[in-house]
Amino acid sequence: MQRIEHRACFGGWQDVHRHRSDTLDCDMNIGVYLPPQAATQRCPVLYWLSGLTCTEQNAITKAGMQRYAAEHGLIVVTPDTSPRGAGVADADGYDLGLGAGFYVDATQAPWAAHYRMHDYIARELPAWIEANFQASDARSISGHSMGGHGALVIALRHPGRYRSVSAFAPIVAPTQVPWGQKALRAYLGDDESAWREWDSCALIEHATQRLPLLVDQGDADEFLATQLRPDLLQAACSAAQHPLTLRLQPGYDHSYYFIASFIGEHMAWHAAALSR
C-alpha cells in the first residue's frame, strides 16, 4: 500500500492510502483517521460510506468526524464510492458508473468486471484495515444518501458483523425510486426479484438480527419525496417490529452542512455500541 496523505488532526492523523483491491481489480483510495489512542492500543472502527459523486475526500474534509473520533477513540475509514482507473466502465450522468457504485455486487456486463463494492466493503476492506492498522474487529457502519443505503444494506445482510449502524438521508428503498431503479437494472439486470436483496425495506422483512437503526433526514432535502422516502423505512420497521430511530430534522437539506450538524451524535451512538 502507499500512503498519499498524512495530516495531523485533533491529536491523531488523517491519512489517505492507496491499495490494490483484488475484489474490484483496481487501485482504491481510502481515508483512514487514526485517533491519538491508536498510538498505543487497538481501536474500534467506524466505516463511513459516501454518496453519489463523492470520493474518499468528501467526508474527511466536510463532515468534521475527526474531532469526535479522537474524543471516542475511533478509527474512521472512508473508502471511495466506486472502482476507478483504466478499463473501469463508466456511463453518462452522475448516478451510474464512476462515483456511483451503489454498494452492490454487479452481475451484468460491463459492470461485473469491477463493480463489486458490497464485497469490497463487507469483506476485503475490513480484512485490510485490521491487518495494517491498530484496528480491532469491533466495527460499526454509517453513510450518507447512496452510502446510507449501503450502510443499512450491508449491516442487514451480515448480521453480527457490525455493532451499530446509522445513516443520513439514505436511499432506503432503491427498488422503488428512480436512482435505485436505474442502478439496479444496470448492475443486476431486469429481474426485479434480484433487486430486493439490495433494498433495506425488503431486507428488514426477514432480518434475523434486530440491530437498531438510527436515521437522520432533513425535511428540506430536495430529494426527500422522490428518491429517499424514509416513510417506507418507517413502515417496513413498524411491520417487522424492527427498532428504528428516525429523526426528521427541520430546515436541513441533503448537504454536508446537515451531516456536520449531527455527526457528533452519530459518533457517540457508535462509540457506545463499540464499547460494549
Secondary structure, DSSP 4 states (H G I P E B T S, - for coil): -EEEEEEEETTEEEEEEEEEETTTTEEEEEEEEE-GGGGTS-EEEEEEE--TT--THHHHHHS-HHHHHHHHT-EEEEE-SS--STT----SSSSSBTTB-TT-B--STTGGGT-BHHHIIIIIHHHHHHHHSSEEEEEEEEEBTHHHHHHHHHHHHSTTS-S-EEEES----GGGSHHHHHHHHHHH-S-HHHHGGG-HHHHHTT-SS---EEEEEETT-TTIIIII-HHHHHHHHHHHT--EEEEEETT--SSHHHHHHHHHHHHHHHHHHHT-
